Amino acid sequence: MSEYTLKTLQQLAGQFGCAAEIGNIFLLYGDLGAGKTTFAQAFIQARYPGCAVTSPTFSICQEYFDVVHYDLYRIDAVEELYNLDIQEHFHNRICLVEWPERLGSLMPKNKRTIRIGFGTTADKRKIQF
């Protein structure tokens, strides 16, 4: 894992956001507060400047044009995901998934994994792509 400042994390997320294509699935792993939502917000805002991006912690899913941002923290069983059209979104949208370990049997085969961890200081994060 390489260590980056939060600002660099946002810049990297923006680069991913600008280059992403329909069907790309980004699985964001990390502890609570590590920077998964920060990454997703920078990703979406780079793709759609000026777009107000909110955390989907309570709604579970937020859609931004061709990007769907999932936060599966509150999901207890994979069956809860069937009503969210998540499998369809995996094929027809760009997906950002926080807490992907909750996908269970719906884990996509074509995915990009990003692991974010706390760094040596409060403004740094360890990131593995």
C-alpha positions, 0 to 999 in steps of 0.5 A: 500500500502506498501512502498519500495525502487526502488531497492526492487521494481526491486527485487520484479519484478524480482521474479514475472518475474522468477515465471510467466507462460504463460497466466499470465497477469500483469496490471501495474497501476500508474501515469506517472513516478511512476515506471511501466516501471521500474517494467516491465524492471526488470521483463523481465531482470530477466527472460532473463538476458542480454536482452535489454529492451526498453519502448514500449511507441511509438511502443505500444508493445514489444515482448521478447520471451514469454513475451509481454510488452504493453504501452497503454498510446497513445491509444485513443480507444479500437479499436486501440488494435485489430491489436495488437493481444492483446487478443491472447497474453493474452492466449499464452504469459505472458503480462505486460500492462501499462495503462490498464485502456485503455483496455476498453471492452478487460479487461481480467478476469484473471489478476494480478493487481499491483499499483505503486505510489510515496513514501515519498522520491524520491527513494521510491514507494508505491506498492499494489499487 
